[in-house]
């Protein structure tokens, strides 16, 4: 997931959002949130906002919130 994020692989946004919302592993969800932040696609904001508020893992919530901040900063810069 992180490699896809570093590559800014836009085609990976939907699969990563799916992992973020449905994977049973907090480690996988955390990696998906981080990768979505690196890709910084606006369309991932809703999934990240939901994860930041509702995920049962503190690290996932933190990573999702950080990804939201990164994306919003990028949107303001454009």
N, C-alpha and C positions, 0 to 999 in steps of 0.2 A: 504494500500500500504506500509506504513512504517513497519508494522509488518512483511510483506513478505520480505522486505529489511533486517530487523534485523535478520530474520531467514535464510538469504542468500538463499532464495527459487529460485533456478535456473529455475524451471518450470514456474515461474512468469515473466521471462524476456520478452517474446513475448507479453503477455497481457499488461504489463506495457509500453512497447514501443508503443503499439497501443493506450493506454490512452494518452501517451505523445504527440503523433502526431495528435490525432483526437478528444479528449474530448473538449467540449466547455467551461468547467470550468477551469480557470487558477489555482485554488486551487488543483484540481485533477491532472492537468499536472505537477504542482510543486511537489506534493507528489510522482508522478510517477518518476520524475527526481531524486528526493532524494533517493527513494527506489532503483532505478537502480544503483546509486552510491554506496549504501550499498552492493548490490549484487556483483557489480564490474565485471560483465561479459563483456568480450571483444566485444562480438557481439552486445552490446548495444551502442557502441561508435558512429556509424553513426547516429543513431536516436538522440543521445544526442548532437552531433555536429550540426545537423540541427536545433534542438530546441534552442541551444545556440546562433545561428546566426539569426534565422527567427521567433521565437515565438513572438507574439505581446505583451507579458507580461514581464516586466523587471524582476520580481521575478523568473519566469520560466527560463528565459535566464540565470540568475545568478546561480540558482540551477543546471541547465544542465552543465554550465561551471565548477562548483565545482565538479560535478560527474565525468566529463571528467578527471579533474586533479587527482581525487582519483583513478580512474581506471588506468590511465597512470602511476601513482606512484606505484600501485600494480604490474603492468606489469614489470616495471623496477626492482622491488624487487624480482621477481621470476626468 
